[in-house]
Amino acid sequence: AAGIPCELYHEAAKLDKQFKYAERKKIPFAVIIGSAELTEQVAVVKNLRTGEQQKIPFKSLKSFFQP
């Protein structure tokens, strides 16, 4: 809805396999939301080029990807 291109991984798999898939497709960021993140209402955004990770509140995700 926000016009941000995104893709969900197509099967249940370990994160390492999902990261490798994203890297092969040259996807720049991975957004990780597990049970702890749901409780905190944050997403972990990982820059797949630098390896840097940061927690972004759900309400701020749109502005993170659309500066």
N, C-alpha and C positions, 0 to 999 in steps of 0.2 A: 504494500500500500504506500510505502514511503519512497518507492522507486529505487531501492537499494538492491542490486543484484545479489541473490543468495541461493544457496543450494543446501539441502539436507542430505546427509550420507544415506545411502540406499539400503543399508542392512545394519543389524546389531553387530558391532565389531569393537575391538579395543581401540582406544584413542590413538595409539601409535599408528595403526593401520589407516585410520581416518586422516591423520596428519600427513602421512606419506601420499595418500590419494590427493589431498588438497595441494600439496607441493608439486606433484606431477601436473596438476591442472593449472598451476601458477596462481592459485587463490591466495591473496595476500593476508587474510585474517581468518582465524577460526574463533567462533563464539561458543563457549562451553557453559552449559547450564546443567548442573547436577542437583541432587537433593539439598546439599548445603547452600548452593547458590539460590535455589528457590526460597529457602528459609530466610536468607539474607536479602532477597530481592535484588540480586546483582548477577551480572554475567561476567565470566572471565573472558577477556578478549586477548587472543594471542596473535602477535605479529609473526607470521610464519617466515618472514625474511630475517628478522633480527632475533627472534626467540623471546622477545620481551612480552610479558603478560601484565595485565592490569585489570582490576575489578571496576566495572562500570555499572552504576545503578540502572535498572531496567528503564526508568523514565528518561535516562540520558543517552541511551543507545542510538537513537535516531540522530541526535546532534553530533555524536561521536563520529558517525560515518558520513555526515553531511555538514562539514564545517561552515 
